[in-house]
Amino acid sequence: MKNALIKLHAAVFLWGFTGVLGRLISLNEGLLVWWRILITVVSLYFLMRVKNELQSVSPKQKWQLFGIGGLIALHWCFFYGSIKYSNVSIALTCLSSAGLFTALLEPLMTRKKFVPVEILLGLIAIVGIYLIFHFDPHFKTGIILGLICTVLSCVFSIMNKNQVSYTAPKTMMLYELSGGLLLLTFAMPLYLYIFPAETILPTKVDVLWLLIMSWLCTILAMDLSLQALQKVSAFTQNLTLNLEPIYGIILAFVVYKENQYLSDWFYVGFGLILFAVILQMLRVVRSRRKGTVV
């Protein structure tokens, strides 16, 4: 359990950079995600070929993984859309609603029972988001996109929990992101018709940021998170993701000076979110001592 939590927190730390990197890249959110996944899939494929880690899966499971990958791709599109319509700090903070959504969705999608304390912790995070939403109404569109992004992340995390028990993490990642790439590739003509772009090619600087995002914040981070998911529950993973705003917001404050545009209520809401995360981590530690999984 200890190693799983370390891997999970390392993955979340790496994901904390994606918001800042996304704002640095000049491409719109759809093209950004398409290039990110393309670089990731190609890199991961050759990496697994060199290390002889390529594994086959059944046709049924392949399509299941493709479907999950489609959700991941849409999740990223809504995430970067949230950044475009608000800022990095708001988009990352919306991810903190993952605890509540997972507490409600996981029992509906699996045989797990509703756990009142998980719902309570999730509600604390939602109150934090409400305070930010209520007192900073000009971030409305960004917050709505961020919440949609979060629901999608909860759904694919729960579905991944069922897959990770009998599929190697890198194999899952390769098939899932291949599915996401297929979805975005087929949808791109319609997307570019609705949201025209001046260019579909990244600049030289964009390529650098995309490589960092793909190799460190996607391949390495997803591999660590999927390994952790073999030991911890989907709820613990998604509530731990609430730490992603901490890392990302600190970076956004340093790089973009976003603290100049946030009200005091942002910090009050953020404090509630952090409080929920700390309580869940205490639950995980206690469960480890008792020999159970939370």
C-alpha positions, 0 to 999 in steps of 0.5 A: 500500500505504501509503494502504491501511494508513493506512485500515485502521488508521483503521478499526480505531481507530474499531472500538475504540470499539464495545466501550465504546459497546456497554456504554453502551447499555442494550439487550441484544446482539440489539436493540443490533445490530438498531438499529445496523444499521437506523440504518446502512442508512437513513443509508447509503441516503440518503447514497448517494442524495444523492451519486448513488452507488447502484449495482445488482448482479446478483441472484446477487451480491445474495444473496451480499452478503446472506449475508455481511451475515448473518454480519456481524450474527451476528458483532456479536451474539456480540461484544456477548454476549461483553461482557455475559458478561465485559467489554470487554477480554476480548471485544476480546482474543478478536478476536486469534485472527483471525490463526490462524483466517484462516491456516487458513480462507483456504486452504480457502475460496480457492486461496491456499496455506497460509503457515507463518509466518501460522499461527505468528503466529496461534498466538502470538496463541492462546497469549496468549488461552489464558493469559488463559483459563486463569488467568481461568476466570470469563470462560469463557462470554465467551471462548467467545462471543468466539471464535465472533464471531472465526471469523465475522469471519474468514469474512466477511472472506475472502468480502469479499475476493472481492467487493471487487475488482468492487463499490464498498465503499459498495454492498457495505456497503449490501447486506450490512447490508441482509441482516443487517437482514433476518436479525435482523428475521426472527429477532427474535421467536424471539430475544426469546422466548428472551431477553426484554427489558423494552423494545425501544426505545432511550432518548434517550441510547442513540440518541446512542450508536447514532448515533455507533456507526452513522455513525462506527464502522460506515459510515466504518470499514467504508468505509475497511476495504473500500477497504483490502481492495482492496490488502491480504490478508484475513490482513493485515486480520484480524491488523491487527484485533488492534490493536482490543483495544489501543484498546478496552482503553485506553478500557475502562480509562479509562471502566470501570476494568476494569484492576482486574478483570484479572490479571497473566496478562492482560497477559502474554497481551496482550503476546504478541498485540501481539508477533504484530501487530508481526511481521506489520506488519514483514512487510507493510513488507518485502513492499511494498519487494519489490512483493508483497502480503501 
